[in-house]
Amino acid sequence: MNDSDFIERYGGIYEHSPWVAERARRWLEDDASLESIATCMADCVDNASPEQQLALIRAHPDLAGRAQIAGELTPASTSEQASAGLDRCSEAEYTRFQDLNERYTTKFGFPFVMAVRDRSRVEILDAFEQRLDNDYETEFETALVEIHRIARLRLEMLA
């Protein structure tokens, strides 16, 4: 697979951040395994500058947010949020998500990120509430861990 084909295939694994695939491609053999690709891409993120990591976190949409309602999510994010039933929130749940999204973003300066595929709305809302008590550094690292989980799930969907 040439570089442009690789980036075309894997450029969306990390939300709106094709730079991850571009960097990973430099280190990967043509016949790299899914595990090798996942590890290399994660290493590229982990070794990026804090500013690049923050931009990556900020590239993620709010859960059950306005972008979802407006149909502006990437296909992968749409599928992930739908798997958790976030496209079927009651009015009360939607209002709670909006409140939590606003509180979280105000506190941390980036959106709440969680690998939600096949999680319930209750689980997600509980995690949201718990993580609001974290400090900035803990939550920054937690967001990156969750982003790696999302990326792994997206890679597995391609396999």
Secondary structure, 3 states (H helix, E strand, C coil): CCHHHHHHHHCCCCCCCCHHHHHHHCCCCCCCCHHHHHHHHHHHHHCCCHHHHHHHHHCCCCCCCHHHHCCCCCHHHHHHHHHCCHHHCCHHHHHHHHHHHHHHHHHHCCCCCCCCCCCCHHHHHHHHHHHCCCCHHHHHHHHHHHHHHHHHHHHHHHC
